[in-house]
Amino acid sequence: MVVETGNFSDHRSPSGSGTGIPSGAGKHVVDRYNLSEDGTHALVDIFLEDPKFLAQPVTATFEWRYSPHFEMLQLDCDDGVAKRFIQ
């Protein structure tokens, strides 16, 4: 499966530290999801380009492991945290 995302607005996205990472309207992200041959994990390839803030595109690859023994946590929305995502 391929997920392609564009049409961004100029903004500062909150990062893990809460300081924010600049992002331009020309940002373009492509995520490619592939199931492993044994069906136990998904391989995710990410391509990110943002001509306004990145000198060159960024790529990354990671795995999502199938872990049915873990319980899904249901978390309520925290208005204070959610406001960090609004400009």
HTML snippet that shows the backbone in 3Dmol.js (N, CA, C, O; Angstrom):
<script src="https://3Dmol.org/build/3Dmol-min.js"></script>
<div id="view" style="width:600px;height:400px;position:relative"></div>
<script>
const pdb = `
ATOM      1  N   MET A   1       0.849  -1.153   0.000  1.00  0.00           N
ATOM      2  CA  MET A   1       0.000   0.000   0.000  1.00  0.00           C
ATOM      3  C   MET A   1       0.906   1.230   0.000  1.00  0.00           C
ATOM      4  O   MET A   1       1.934   1.260   0.676  1.00  0.00           O
ATOM      5  N   VAL A   2       0.511   2.229  -0.759  1.00  0.00           N
ATOM      6  CA  VAL A   2       1.263   3.484  -0.823  1.00  0.00           C
ATOM      7  C   VAL A   2       0.354   4.617  -0.367  1.00  0.00           C
ATOM      8  O   VAL A   2      -0.773   4.755  -0.843  1.00  0.00           O
ATOM      9  N   VAL A   3       0.857   5.425   0.558  1.00  0.00           N
ATOM     10  CA  VAL A   3       0.131   6.606   1.020  1.00  0.00           C
ATOM     11  C   VAL A   3       0.975   7.821   0.659  1.00  0.00           C
ATOM     12  O   VAL A   3       2.097   7.979   1.141  1.00  0.00           O
ATOM     13  N   GLU A   4       0.424   8.674  -0.190  1.00  0.00           N
ATOM     14  CA  GLU A   4       1.134   9.867  -0.636  1.00  0.00           C
ATOM     15  C   GLU A   4       0.399  11.080  -0.074  1.00  0.00           C
ATOM     16  O   GLU A   4      -0.814  11.210  -0.239  1.00  0.00           O
ATOM     17  N   THR A   5       1.144  11.970   0.593  1.00  0.00           N
ATOM     18  CA  THR A   5       0.533  13.127   1.245  1.00  0.00           C
ATOM     19  C   THR A   5       1.197  14.404   0.780  1.00  0.00           C
ATOM     20  O   THR A   5       2.424  14.504   0.752  1.00  0.00           O
ATOM     21  N   GLY A   6       0.388  15.375   0.416  1.00  0.00           N
ATOM     22  CA  GLY A   6       0.867  16.685  -0.004  1.00  0.00           C
ATOM     23  C   GLY A   6      -0.132  17.740   0.438  1.00  0.00           C
ATOM     24  O   GLY A   6      -0.946  17.503   1.331  1.00  0.00           O
ATOM     25  N   ASN A   7      -0.066  18.903  -0.191  1.00  0.00           N
ATOM     26  CA  ASN A   7      -0.992  19.989   0.104  1.00  0.00           C
ATOM     27  C   ASN A   7      -0.894  20.452   1.557  1.00  0.00           C
ATOM     28  O   ASN A   7      -1.911  20.728   2.193  1.00  0.00           O
ATOM     29  N   PHE A   8       0.320  20.534   2.075  1.00  0.00           N
ATOM     30  CA  PHE A   8       0.557  20.990   3.440  1.00  0.00           C
ATOM     31  C   PHE A   8       0.501  22.510   3.511  1.00  0.00           C
ATOM     32  O   PHE A   8       0.623  23.195   2.495  1.00  0.00           O
ATOM     33  N   SER A   9       0.319  23.021   4.699  1.00  0.00           N
ATOM     34  CA  SER A   9       0.424  24.454   4.964  1.00  0.00           C
ATOM     35  C   SER A   9       1.762  24.712   5.642  1.00  0.00           C
ATOM     36  O   SER A   9       2.326  23.809   6.260  1.00  0.00           O
ATOM     37  N   ASP A  10       2.275  25.937   5.533  1.00  0.00           N
ATOM     38  CA  ASP A  10       3.451  26.303   6.318  1.00  0.00           C
ATOM     39  C   ASP A  10       3.068  26.231   7.789  1.00  0.00           C
ATOM     40  O   ASP A  10       2.062  26.814   8.192  1.00  0.00           O
ATOM     41  N   HIS A  11       3.852  25.527   8.594  1.00  0.00           N
ATOM     42  CA  HIS A  11       3.577  25.438  10.027  1.00  0.00           C
ATOM     43  C   HIS A  11       4.775  24.858  10.767  1.00  0.00           C
ATOM     44  O   HIS A  11       5.747  24.410  10.159  1.00  0.00           O
ATOM     45  N   ARG A  12       4.683  24.878  12.083  1.00  0.00           N
ATOM     46  CA  ARG A  12       5.666  24.224  12.934  1.00  0.00           C
ATOM     47  C   ARG A  12       4.986  23.055  13.623  1.00  0.00           C
ATOM     48  O   ARG A  12       4.127  23.250  14.483  1.00  0.00           O
ATOM     49  N   SER A  13       5.367  21.848  13.250  1.00  0.00           N
ATOM     50  CA  SER A  13       4.776  20.657  13.856  1.00  0.00           C
ATOM     51  C   SER A  13       5.434  20.392  15.199  1.00  0.00           C
ATOM     52  O   SER A  13       6.656  20.487  15.317  1.00  0.00           O
ATOM     53  N   PRO A  14       4.645  20.063  16.213  1.00  0.00           N
ATOM     54  CA  PRO A  14       5.273  19.711  17.491  1.00  0.00           C
ATOM     55  C   PRO A  14       6.102  18.450  17.322  1.00  0.00           C
ATOM     56  O   PRO A  14       5.693  17.517  16.630  1.00  0.00           O
ATOM     57  N   SER A  15       7.247  18.424  17.944  1.00  0.00           N
ATOM     58  CA  SER A  15       8.075  17.217  17.926  1.00  0.00           C
ATOM     59  C   SER A  15       7.979  16.570  19.290  1.00  0.00           C
ATOM     60  O   SER A  15       7.262  17.055  20.165  1.00  0.00           O
ATOM     61  N   GLY A  16       8.690  15.487  19.473  1.00  0.00           N
ATOM     62  CA  GLY A  16       8.678  14.798  20.753  1.00  0.00           C
ATOM     63  C   GLY A  16       9.074  15.703  21.909  1.00  0.00           C
ATOM     64  O   GLY A  16       8.610  15.516  23.033  1.00  0.00           O
ATOM     65  N   SER A  17       9.930  16.682  21.638  1.00  0.00           N
ATOM     66  CA  SER A  17      10.367  17.586  22.698  1.00  0.00           C
ATOM     67  C   SER A  17       9.419  18.763  22.871  1.00  0.00           C
ATOM     68  O   SER A  17       9.569  19.544  23.810  1.00  0.00           O
ATOM     69  N   GLY A  18       8.438  18.900  21.971  1.00  0.00           N
ATOM     70  CA  GLY A  18       7.498  20.005  22.052  1.00  0.00           C
ATOM     71  C   GLY A  18       8.031  21.304  21.487  1.00  0.00           C
ATOM     72  O   GLY A  18       7.352  22.328  21.561  1.00  0.00           O
ATOM     73  N   THR A  19       9.252  21.288  20.912  1.00  0.00           N
ATOM     74  CA  THR A  19       9.844  22.522  20.396  1.00  0.00           C
ATOM     75  C   THR A  19       9.385  22.837  18.984  1.00  0.00           C
ATOM     76  O   THR A  19       9.401  24.001  18.582  1.00  0.00           O
ATOM     77  N   GLY A  20       8.987  21.856  18.238  1.00  0.00           N
ATOM     78  CA  GLY A  20       8.474  22.071  16.893  1.00  0.00           C
ATOM     79  C   GLY A  20       9.536  21.950  15.818  1.00  0.00           C
ATOM     80  O   GLY A  20      10.703  22.281  16.029  1.00  0.00           O
ATOM     81  N   ILE A  21       9.108  21.470  14.664  1.00  0.00           N
ATOM     82  CA  ILE A  21       9.977  21.323  13.498  1.00  0.00           C
ATOM     83  C   ILE A  21       9.324  22.099  12.364  1.00  0.00           C
ATOM     84  O   ILE A  21       8.158  21.854  12.055  1.00  0.00           O
ATOM     85  N   PRO A  22      10.041  23.028  11.735  1.00  0.00           N
ATOM     86  CA  PRO A  22       9.409  23.790  10.660  1.00  0.00           C
ATOM     87  C   PRO A  22       9.046  22.905   9.472  1.00  0.00           C
ATOM     88  O   PRO A  22       9.701  21.899   9.195  1.00  0.00           O
ATOM     89  N   SER A  23       7.994  23.306   8.787  1.00  0.00           N
ATOM     90  CA  SER A  23       7.505  22.547   7.647  1.00  0.00           C
ATOM     91  C   SER A  23       6.918  23.519   6.637  1.00  0.00           C
ATOM     92  O   SER A  23       6.184  24.435   7.006  1.00  0.00           O
ATOM     93  N   GLY A  24       7.241  23.321   5.361  1.00  0.00           N
ATOM     94  CA  GLY A  24       6.760  24.218   4.320  1.00  0.00           C
ATOM     95  C   GLY A  24       5.590  23.652   3.537  1.00  0.00           C
ATOM     96  O   GLY A  24       5.299  22.458   3.603  1.00  0.00           O
ATOM     97  N   ALA A  25       4.929  24.519   2.801  1.00  0.00           N
ATOM     98  CA  ALA A  25       3.772  24.122   1.999  1.00  0.00           C
ATOM     99  C   ALA A  25       4.162  23.141   0.887  1.00  0.00           C
ATOM    100  O   ALA A  25       3.304  22.419   0.380  1.00  0.00           O
ATOM    101  N   GLY A  26       5.435  23.106   0.504  1.00  0.00           N
ATOM    102  CA  GLY A  26       5.892  22.195  -0.543  1.00  0.00           C
ATOM    103  C   GLY A  26       6.279  20.822  -0.040  1.00  0.00           C
ATOM    104  O   GLY A  26       6.786  20.006  -0.809  1.00  0.00           O
ATOM    105  N   LYS A  27       6.049  20.546   1.247  1.00  0.00           N
ATOM    106  CA  LYS A  27       6.399  19.238   1.810  1.00  0.00           C
ATOM    107  C   LYS A  27       5.604  18.148   1.097  1.00  0.00           C
ATOM    108  O   LYS A  27       4.441  18.339   0.744  1.00  0.00           O
ATOM    109  N   HIS A  28       6.248  17.009   0.893  1.00  0.00           N
ATOM    110  CA  HIS A  28       5.648  15.875   0.190  1.00  0.00           C
ATOM    111  C   HIS A  28       6.139  14.618   0.887  1.00  0.00           C
ATOM    112  O   HIS A  28       7.342  14.446   1.079  1.00  0.00           O
ATOM    113  N   VAL A  29       5.220  13.737   1.269  1.00  0.00           N
ATOM    114  CA  VAL A  29       5.566  12.513   1.999  1.00  0.00           C
ATOM    115  C   VAL A  29       4.973  11.311   1.270  1.00  0.00           C
ATOM    116  O   VAL A  29       3.812  11.329   0.860  1.00  0.00           O
ATOM    117  N   VAL A  30       5.789  10.264   1.117  1.00  0.00           N
ATOM    118  CA  VAL A  30       5.320   9.005   0.536  1.00  0.00           C
ATOM    119  C   VAL A  30       5.676   7.881   1.507  1.00  0.00           C
ATOM    120  O   VAL A  30       6.845   7.682   1.837  1.00  0.00           O
ATOM    121  N   ASP A  31       4.658   7.147   1.961  1.00  0.00           N
ATOM    122  CA  ASP A  31       4.846   5.979   2.836  1.00  0.00           C
ATOM    123  C   ASP A  31       4.486   4.737   2.036  1.00  0.00           C
ATOM    124  O   ASP A  31       3.408   4.665   1.444  1.00  0.00           O
ATOM    125  N   ARG A  32       5.384   3.760   2.015  1.00  0.00           N
ATOM    126  CA  ARG A  32       5.134   2.496   1.306  1.00  0.00           C
ATOM    127  C   ARG A  32       5.117   1.364   2.334  1.00  0.00           C
ATOM    128  O   ARG A  32       6.089   1.154   3.060  1.00  0.00           O
ATOM    129  N   TYR A  33       4.002   0.643   2.381  1.00  0.00           N
ATOM    130  CA  TYR A  33       3.818  -0.449   3.337  1.00  0.00           C
ATOM    131  C   TYR A  33       3.847  -1.772   2.582  1.00  0.00           C
ATOM    132  O   TYR A  33       3.127  -1.948   1.599  1.00  0.00           O
ATOM    133  N   ASN A  34       4.679  -2.698   3.043  1.00  0.00           N
ATOM    134  CA  ASN A  34       4.772  -4.029   2.447  1.00  0.00           C
ATOM    135  C   ASN A  34       4.728  -5.063   3.559  1.00  0.00           C
ATOM    136  O   ASN A  34       5.409  -4.916   4.574  1.00  0.00           O
ATOM    137  N   LEU A  35       3.934  -6.107   3.374  1.00  0.00           N
ATOM    138  CA  LEU A  35       3.863  -7.192   4.339  1.00  0.00           C
ATOM    139  C   LEU A  35       5.025  -8.148   4.107  1.00  0.00           C
ATOM    140  O   LEU A  35       5.327  -8.507   2.969  1.00  0.00           O
ATOM    141  N   SER A  36       5.676  -8.556   5.195  1.00  0.00           N
ATOM    142  CA  SER A  36       6.789  -9.503   5.061  1.00  0.00           C
ATOM    143  C   SER A  36       6.269 -10.829   4.518  1.00  0.00           C
ATOM    144  O   SER A  36       5.075 -11.118   4.598  1.00  0.00           O
ATOM    145  N   GLU A  37       7.169 -11.626   3.969  1.00  0.00           N
ATOM    146  CA  GLU A  37       6.774 -12.908   3.366  1.00  0.00           C
ATOM    147  C   GLU A  37       6.093 -13.826   4.370  1.00  0.00           C
ATOM    148  O   GLU A  37       5.172 -14.556   4.005  1.00  0.00           O
ATOM    149  N   ASP A  38       6.534 -13.805   5.643  1.00  0.00           N
ATOM    150  CA  ASP A  38       5.923 -14.681   6.637  1.00  0.00           C
ATOM    151  C   ASP A  38       4.699 -14.046   7.308  1.00  0.00           C
ATOM    152  O   ASP A  38       4.076 -14.677   8.162  1.00  0.00           O
ATOM    153  N   GLY A  39       4.348 -12.823   6.941  1.00  0.00           N
ATOM    154  CA  GLY A  39       3.150 -12.169   7.455  1.00  0.00           C
ATOM    155  C   GLY A  39       3.229 -11.701   8.890  1.00  0.00           C
ATOM    156  O   GLY A  39       2.204 -11.382   9.494  1.00  0.00           O
ATOM    157  N   THR A  40       4.439 -11.653   9.453  1.00  0.00           N
ATOM    158  CA  THR A  40       4.564 -11.272  10.865  1.00  0.00           C
ATOM    159  C   THR A  40       4.876  -9.796  11.091  1.00  0.00           C
ATOM    160  O   THR A  40       4.795  -9.312  12.220  1.00  0.00           O
ATOM    161  N   HIS A  41       5.228  -9.083  10.033  1.00  0.00           N
ATOM    162  CA  HIS A  41       5.510  -7.658  10.212  1.00  0.00           C
ATOM    163  C   HIS A  41       5.355  -6.905   8.894  1.00  0.00           C
ATOM    164  O   HIS A  41       5.431  -7.475   7.806  1.00  0.00           O
ATOM    165  N   ALA A  42       5.136  -5.614   9.039  1.00  0.00           N
ATOM    166  CA  ALA A  42       5.046  -4.738   7.875  1.00  0.00           C
ATOM    167  C   ALA A  42       6.338  -3.960   7.757  1.00  0.00           C
ATOM    168  O   ALA A  42       6.873  -3.477   8.755  1.00  0.00           O
ATOM    169  N   LEU A  43       6.832  -3.840   6.563  1.00  0.00           N
ATOM    170  CA  LEU A  43       8.011  -3.022   6.283  1.00  0.00           C
ATOM    171  C   LEU A  43       7.514  -1.681   5.762  1.00  0.00           C
ATOM    172  O   LEU A  43       6.724  -1.632   4.819  1.00  0.00           O
ATOM    173  N   VAL A  44       7.969  -0.608   6.367  1.00  0.00           N
ATOM    174  CA  VAL A  44       7.491   0.722   6.009  1.00  0.00           C
ATOM    175  C   VAL A  44       8.677   1.555   5.517  1.00  0.00           C
ATOM    176  O   VAL A  44       9.636   1.777   6.257  1.00  0.00           O
ATOM    177  N   ASP A  45       8.606   2.010   4.278  1.00  0.00           N
ATOM    178  CA  ASP A  45       9.611   2.903   3.701  1.00  0.00           C
ATOM    179  C   ASP A  45       8.998   4.299   3.626  1.00  0.00           C
ATOM    180  O   ASP A  45       7.887   4.470   3.124  1.00  0.00           O
ATOM    181  N   ILE A  46       9.722   5.287   4.124  1.00  0.00           N
ATOM    182  CA  ILE A  46       9.230   6.665   4.140  1.00  0.00           C
ATOM    183  C   ILE A  46      10.157   7.541   3.311  1.00  0.00           C
ATOM    184  O   ILE A  46      11.381   7.452   3.410  1.00  0.00           O
ATOM    185  N   PHE A  47       9.550   8.382   2.500  1.00  0.00           N
ATOM    186  CA  PHE A  47      10.269   9.378   1.708  1.00  0.00           C
ATOM    187  C   PHE A  47       9.663  10.731   2.066  1.00  0.00           C
ATOM    188  O   PHE A  47       8.447  10.904   1.986  1.00  0.00           O
ATOM    189  N   LEU A  48      10.500  11.694   2.461  1.00  0.00           N
ATOM    190  CA  LEU A  48      10.041  13.023   2.843  1.00  0.00           C
ATOM    191  C   LEU A  48      10.888  14.070   2.150  1.00  0.00           C
ATOM    192  O   LEU A  48      12.116  14.047   2.237  1.00  0.00           O
ATOM    193  N   GLU A  49      10.230  14.982   1.466  1.00  0.00           N
ATOM    194  CA  GLU A  49      10.951  16.104   0.886  1.00  0.00           C
ATOM    195  C   GLU A  49      10.234  17.390   1.273  1.00  0.00           C
ATOM    196  O   GLU A  49       9.006  17.430   1.347  1.00  0.00           O
ATOM    197  N   ASP A  50      10.999  18.420   1.516  1.00  0.00           N
ATOM    198  CA  ASP A  50      10.465  19.740   1.850  1.00  0.00           C
ATOM    199  C   ASP A  50      11.489  20.760   1.367  1.00  0.00           C
ATOM    200  O   ASP A  50      12.405  21.109   2.111  1.00  0.00           O
ATOM    201  N   PRO A  51      11.351  21.243   0.133  1.00  0.00           N
ATOM    202  CA  PRO A  51      12.371  22.117  -0.459  1.00  0.00           C
ATOM    203  C   PRO A  51      12.656  23.378   0.349  1.00  0.00           C
ATOM    204  O   PRO A  51      13.747  23.942   0.259  1.00  0.00           O
ATOM    205  N   LYS A  52      11.683  23.820   1.136  1.00  0.00           N
ATOM    206  CA  LYS A  52      11.882  25.039   1.919  1.00  0.00           C
ATOM    207  C   LYS A  52      12.812  24.810   3.119  1.00  0.00           C
ATOM    208  O   LYS A  52      13.556  25.713   3.501  1.00  0.00           O
ATOM    209  N   PHE A  53      12.775  23.620   3.712  1.00  0.00           N
ATOM    210  CA  PHE A  53      13.518  23.379   4.944  1.00  0.00           C
ATOM    211  C   PHE A  53      14.532  22.247   4.883  1.00  0.00           C
ATOM    212  O   PHE A  53      15.334  22.101   5.806  1.00  0.00           O
ATOM    213  N   LEU A  54      14.521  21.437   3.822  1.00  0.00           N
ATOM    214  CA  LEU A  54      15.471  20.327   3.719  1.00  0.00           C
ATOM    215  C   LEU A  54      16.349  20.499   2.484  1.00  0.00           C
ATOM    216  O   LEU A  54      15.848  20.773   1.394  1.00  0.00           O
ATOM    217  N   ALA A  55      17.646  20.339   2.657  1.00  0.00           N
ATOM    218  CA  ALA A  55      18.579  20.452   1.535  1.00  0.00           C
ATOM    219  C   ALA A  55      18.417  19.288   0.567  1.00  0.00           C
ATOM    220  O   ALA A  55      18.672  19.431  -0.629  1.00  0.00           O
ATOM    221  N   GLN A  56      17.995  18.138   1.080  1.00  0.00           N
ATOM    222  CA  GLN A  56      17.771  16.962   0.250  1.00  0.00           C
ATOM    223  C   GLN A  56      16.676  16.112   0.891  1.00  0.00           C
ATOM    224  O   GLN A  56      16.422  16.251   2.087  1.00  0.00           O
ATOM    225  N   PRO A  57      16.029  15.246   0.135  1.00  0.00           N
ATOM    226  CA  PRO A  57      14.984  14.388   0.709  1.00  0.00           C
ATOM    227  C   PRO A  57      15.540  13.487   1.807  1.00  0.00           C
ATOM    228  O   PRO A  57      16.731  13.177   1.837  1.00  0.00           O
ATOM    229  N   VAL A  58      14.663  13.083   2.692  1.00  0.00           N
ATOM    230  CA  VAL A  58      14.993  12.177   3.792  1.00  0.00           C
ATOM    231  C   VAL A  58      14.260  10.868   3.554  1.00  0.00           C
ATOM    232  O   VAL A  58      13.084  10.861   3.191  1.00  0.00           O
ATOM    233  N   THR A  59      14.958   9.764   3.759  1.00  0.00           N
ATOM    234  CA  THR A  59      14.327   8.454   3.650  1.00  0.00           C
ATOM    235  C   THR A  59      14.570   7.678   4.940  1.00  0.00           C
ATOM    236  O   THR A  59      15.577   7.884   5.617  1.00  0.00           O
ATOM    237  N   ALA A  60      13.658   6.802   5.268  1.00  0.00           N
ATOM    238  CA  ALA A  60      13.793   5.953   6.454  1.00  0.00           C
ATOM    239  C   ALA A  60      13.021   4.664   6.205  1.00  0.00           C
ATOM    240  O   ALA A  60      12.084   4.629   5.407  1.00  0.00           O
ATOM    241  N   THR A  61      13.423   3.622   6.890  1.00  0.00           N
ATOM    242  CA  THR A  61      12.741   2.337   6.825  1.00  0.00           C
ATOM    243  C   THR A  61      12.600   1.808   8.238  1.00  0.00           C
ATOM    244  O   THR A  61      13.542   1.879   9.027  1.00  0.00           O
ATOM    245  N   PHE A  62      11.428   1.276   8.563  1.00  0.00           N
ATOM    246  CA  PHE A  62      11.265   0.625   9.855  1.00  0.00           C
ATOM    247  C   PHE A  62      10.265  -0.512   9.724  1.00  0.00           C
ATOM    248  O   PHE A  62       9.621  -0.678   8.688  1.00  0.00           O
ATOM    249  N   GLU A  63      10.146  -1.294  10.796  1.00  0.00           N
ATOM    250  CA  GLU A  63       9.256  -2.453  10.800  1.00  0.00           C
ATOM    251  C   GLU A  63       8.161  -2.276  11.839  1.00  0.00           C
ATOM    252  O   GLU A  63       8.405  -1.756  12.928  1.00  0.00           O
ATOM    253  N   TRP A  64       6.967  -2.707  11.501  1.00  0.00           N
ATOM    254  CA  TRP A  64       5.881  -2.830  12.461  1.00  0.00           C
ATOM    255  C   TRP A  64       5.674  -4.321  12.682  1.00  0.00           C
ATOM    256  O   TRP A  64       5.310  -5.043  11.753  1.00  0.00           O
ATOM    257  N   ARG A  65       5.899  -4.777  13.883  1.00  0.00           N
ATOM    258  CA  ARG A  65       5.754  -6.198  14.204  1.00  0.00           C
ATOM    259  C   ARG A  65       4.347  -6.523  14.675  1.00  0.00           C
ATOM    260  O   ARG A  65       3.754  -5.766  15.444  1.00  0.00           O
ATOM    261  N   TYR A  66       3.816  -7.638  14.220  1.00  0.00           N
ATOM    262  CA  TYR A  66       2.522  -8.132  14.671  1.00  0.00           C
ATOM    263  C   TYR A  66       2.680  -8.628  16.098  1.00  0.00           C
ATOM    264  O   TYR A  66       3.447  -9.558  16.349  1.00  0.00           O
ATOM    265  N   SER A  67       1.969  -8.024  17.032  1.00  0.00           N
ATOM    266  CA  SER A  67       2.102  -8.355  18.457  1.00  0.00           C
ATOM    267  C   SER A  67       0.729  -8.481  19.101  1.00  0.00           C
ATOM    268  O   SER A  67       0.322  -7.597  19.856  1.00  0.00           O
ATOM    269  N   PRO A  68       0.010  -9.555  18.820  1.00  0.00           N
ATOM    270  CA  PRO A  68      -1.354  -9.691  19.346  1.00  0.00           C
ATOM    271  C   PRO A  68      -1.412  -9.831  20.862  1.00  0.00           C
ATOM    272  O   PRO A  68      -2.479  -9.662  21.451  1.00  0.00           O
ATOM    273  N   HIS A  69      -0.292 -10.135  21.502  1.00  0.00           N
ATOM    274  CA  HIS A  69      -0.285 -10.300  22.952  1.00  0.00           C
ATOM    275  C   HIS A  69      -0.281  -8.957  23.695  1.00  0.00           C
ATOM    276  O   HIS A  69      -0.477  -8.927  24.910  1.00  0.00           O
ATOM    277  N   PHE A  70      -0.061  -7.848  22.980  1.00  0.00           N
ATOM    278  CA  PHE A  70      -0.118  -6.530  23.603  1.00  0.00           C
ATOM    279  C   PHE A  70      -1.543  -5.995  23.555  1.00  0.00           C
ATOM    280  O   PHE A  70      -2.246  -6.146  22.556  1.00  0.00           O
ATOM    281  N   GLU A  71      -1.955  -5.367  24.650  1.00  0.00           N
ATOM    282  CA  GLU A  71      -3.285  -4.774  24.712  1.00  0.00           C
ATOM    283  C   GLU A  71      -3.237  -3.355  24.164  1.00  0.00           C
ATOM    284  O   GLU A  71      -2.320  -2.594  24.473  1.00  0.00           O
ATOM    285  N   MET A  72      -4.230  -3.001  23.346  1.00  0.00           N
ATOM    286  CA  MET A  72      -4.326  -1.658  22.797  1.00  0.00           C
ATOM    287  C   MET A  72      -4.786  -0.720  23.907  1.00  0.00           C
ATOM    288  O   MET A  72      -5.773  -0.995  24.590  1.00  0.00           O
ATOM    289  N   LEU A  73      -4.073   0.381  24.082  1.00  0.00           N
ATOM    290  CA  LEU A  73      -4.445   1.348  25.107  1.00  0.00           C
ATOM    291  C   LEU A  73      -5.399   2.382  24.530  1.00  0.00           C
ATOM    292  O   LEU A  73      -5.163   2.917  23.447  1.00  0.00           O
ATOM    293  N   GLN A  74      -6.464   2.657  25.245  1.00  0.00           N
ATOM    294  CA  GLN A  74      -7.400   3.701  24.861  1.00  0.00           C
ATOM    295  C   GLN A  74      -7.065   4.936  25.699  1.00  0.00           C
ATOM    296  O   GLN A  74      -7.146   4.894  26.927  1.00  0.00           O
ATOM    297  N   LEU A  75      -6.695   6.017  25.049  1.00  0.00           N
ATOM    298  CA  LEU A  75      -6.328   7.237  25.750  1.00  0.00           C
ATOM    299  C   LEU A  75      -7.289   8.352  25.380  1.00  0.00           C
ATOM    300  O   LEU A  75      -7.622   8.537  24.209  1.00  0.00           O
ATOM    301  N   ASP A  76      -7.732   9.091  26.383  1.00  0.00           N
ATOM    302  CA  ASP A  76      -8.585  10.242  26.134  1.00  0.00           C
ATOM    303  C   ASP A  76      -7.761  11.376  25.571  1.00  0.00           C
ATOM    304  O   ASP A  76      -6.570  11.489  25.863  1.00  0.00           O
ATOM    305  N   CYS A  77      -8.383  12.211  24.769  1.00  0.00           N
ATOM    306  CA  CYS A  77      -7.705  13.372  24.202  1.00  0.00           C
ATOM    307  C   CYS A  77      -7.431  14.378  25.314  1.00  0.00           C
ATOM    308  O   CYS A  77      -8.308  14.677  26.124  1.00  0.00           O
ATOM    309  N   ASP A  78      -6.224  14.887  25.343  1.00  0.00           N
ATOM    310  CA  ASP A  78      -5.831  15.918  26.304  1.00  0.00           C
ATOM    311  C   ASP A  78      -5.817  17.250  25.567  1.00  0.00           C
ATOM    312  O   ASP A  78      -4.998  17.452  24.670  1.00  0.00           O
ATOM    313  N   ASP A  79      -6.716  18.163  25.936  1.00  0.00           N
ATOM    314  CA  ASP A  79      -6.817  19.449  25.235  1.00  0.00           C
ATOM    315  C   ASP A  79      -5.493  20.215  25.241  1.00  0.00           C
ATOM    316  O   ASP A  79      -5.146  20.862  24.254  1.00  0.00           O
ATOM    317  N   GLY A  80      -4.760  20.143  26.341  1.00  0.00           N
ATOM    318  CA  GLY A  80      -3.471  20.856  26.423  1.00  0.00           C
ATOM    319  C   GLY A  80      -2.473  20.340  25.414  1.00  0.00           C
ATOM    320  O   GLY A  80      -1.758  21.120  24.785  1.00  0.00           O
ATOM    321  N   VAL A  81      -2.419  19.030  25.256  1.00  0.00           N
ATOM    322  CA  VAL A  81      -1.507  18.438  24.283  1.00  0.00           C
ATOM    323  C   VAL A  81      -2.008  18.708  22.867  1.00  0.00           C
ATOM    324  O   VAL A  81      -1.215  19.040  21.985  1.00  0.00           O
ATOM    325  N   ALA A  82      -3.304  18.571  22.641  1.00  0.00           N
ATOM    326  CA  ALA A  82      -3.858  18.782  21.299  1.00  0.00           C
ATOM    327  C   ALA A  82      -3.611  20.200  20.802  1.00  0.00           C
ATOM    328  O   ALA A  82      -3.420  20.405  19.603  1.00  0.00           O
ATOM    329  N   LYS A  83      -3.610  21.175  21.692  1.00  0.00           N
ATOM    330  CA  LYS A  83      -3.404  22.578  21.291  1.00  0.00           C
ATOM    331  C   LYS A  83      -2.014  22.809  20.732  1.00  0.00           C
ATOM    332  O   LYS A  83      -1.802  23.777  20.003  1.00  0.00           O
ATOM    333  N   ARG A  84      -1.055  21.940  21.056  1.00  0.00           N
ATOM    334  CA  ARG A  84       0.295  22.083  20.489  1.00  0.00           C
ATOM    335  C   ARG A  84       0.291  21.832  18.988  1.00  0.00           C
ATOM    336  O   ARG A  84       1.213  22.259  18.293  1.00  0.00           O
ATOM    337  N   PHE A  85      -0.738  21.143  18.469  1.00  0.00           N
ATOM    338  CA  PHE A  85      -0.808  20.820  17.056  1.00  0.00           C
ATOM    339  C   PHE A  85      -1.562  21.872  16.259  1.00  0.00           C
ATOM    340  O   PHE A  85      -1.676  21.762  15.038  1.00  0.00           O
ATOM    341  N   ILE A  86      -2.076  22.885  16.935  1.00  0.00           N
ATOM    342  CA  ILE A  86      -2.819  23.958  16.278  1.00  0.00           C
ATOM    343  C   ILE A  86      -1.959  25.200  16.267  1.00  0.00           C
ATOM    344  O   ILE A  86      -1.400  25.592  17.291  1.00  0.00           O
ATOM    345  N   GLN A  87      -1.857  25.815  15.112  1.00  0.00           N
ATOM    346  CA  GLN A  87      -1.013  27.009  14.982  1.00  0.00           C
ATOM    347  C   GLN A  87      -1.714  28.198  15.580  1.00  0.00           C
ATOM    348  O   GLN A  87      -1.172  29.303  15.572  1.00  0.00           O
TER     349      GLN A  87
END
`;
const viewer = $3Dmol.createViewer("view");
viewer.addModel(pdb, "pdb");
viewer.setStyle({}, {cartoon: {color: "spectrum"}});
viewer.zoomTo();
viewer.render();
</script>
